[in-house]
């Protein structure tokens, strides 16, 4: 993935533009992703899927007739923002309601969940179905926590076909859930993947070994074993899948053999043949199979196997006509010319500016916030590679890149706001831009935290110690609400909570704000380092808990880095004031 790149920062946008140009009869570009060119029938359910890019043909390549109506496309391995999802929904809404469906990843859940809330506030009926097919990512007892990998295609296809048939939103949702309940996947990797512009892979598999249980975001597998020949590999992958045969399932399955990026079709066909024979020996009939690249992971050397256990209603939808760049069934009629109208999306910043006239104190605080965002941006960009390497131990390695991009966007948004903006309007704009550009869990959390901090600091008097404490508390509450994490889950909260406690205590004792920030930052840094002893209970690191132990959480480390930067600035500012 480093051979044909003009600019890593624009890679996704350029790829989407090229995809649409290559398939002009089937796709159109919309703000936030891609949509089918054929318009939905009036009253048809709009099935919208999405996630981070790097998985083609997921997600843009499976948009079309009898398939999802649109795909929301984030940066490489990063969830798209809530704003993107809202705008894509506006582009395809036909009055029948919206079904969001995506893999069960923390960032996607947060961003799409916020989009669902916003759209519901507008009066749309919106539902969500999470895909949880990866049996290696959690035990059966915790199946709801499993992530979505190649089984995405099964759920998205069934939902899209049901919507195309004219089913109601209730029925489309039911069938999508049914498809998810009947889908199981496991994968294996022989080599890692490399994000555009990077010189090293996110992870490596030892020579002569293969990693079982890989994810589609570059997450390493759960265990390494010696490379196996095709017959043994087929048995290794099928055994756990058959052990989880869904209750009530019959003897018909669709077998999906999915190349992750560099395992070529001939190799996939060899494996498919052995899998097919093993299933026949088990008395299972293979119907309407797929073999090829379906849900990839950039240039990863790997393969996954999915079983969709069919019944009559699923088989009818699975075989229904479809036309998309990467998935076709039968023949579909020409559906005409699309209506490209998109409803305007009002910004939360516009609403704040309309409701509040900023006080002089708030305007001064906003000016300070502009400078501090730039200062923090510079520090995080400098440390981005270190943060990424830390994240790659048990995650996808994009934390440093995501934080850098988010802060760059936040600084640009803050700089673009007019003079006279108050703190709340400025930080809301910066937070929206951070969330929009960074994507992922950290993008959503930092974006929401900035907005909450600015709103409460404004209401509490902008710059007093008490106002800062109240604003930090509001930011922490919003992060906990969105992310669902608690103390000890090995997340940013494990540094934020000690920071908040130390800050409140110091302010209550009457110490200057700069001193209080310094003490709180020290507490945050110590707590961030102590997360090395914790087992992750949230996010992508959870399935790889053992690999994470001994290393601090990257979100906690980046939080500590930011508040230490702010404390150093406050110290310097206090000394400057003292000399005046």
ABEGO torsion letter per residue (X at the ends): XAABBABAAAAAAAAAAAAAAABAAABBBBBGEBBBABBBBBGBBBBBBEEBBGAOAOAAAABEBGBBABBBBBBBGBBBBAAAAAAAAAAABAGAEBBBBBBBBAAAAAAAAAAAAAAAAAGBBBBBBBBBABAAABBAAAAAABBBBAAAAAAAAAAAAAAAAGBBAAAAAAAAAAAAAABBBBBBBABBBBBBGBABBABBBBBGBBBBGBBAAGBBBABBBBBBBAAAAAAAAAAAAAAABBBGBBABBBBBBBBAGABBAAAAAAAAAAAAAAAAAAGBBBBGBBBEBABBBEABBBBBBBBBBBBAAAAAAAABBBBBAABBBEBBBBAEBBBABBBBBBBAAAAAAAABBBBAAAAAAAAAAAAAAAAAAAAAAAAAAAAAAAAAAABAGAAAAAAAAAAAAAAAAAAABBBGBBAAAAAAAAAAAAAAAAEEAAAAAAAAAAAAAAAAAAAAGGABAAAAAAAAAAAAAAAAAAAGBBBGAGBAAAAAAAAAAAAAAAAAAGBBAAAAAAAAAAAAAAAAAAAAABBBABEAAAAAAAAABGBBBAAAAAAAAAAAAAAAAAAAAAAAAAAX
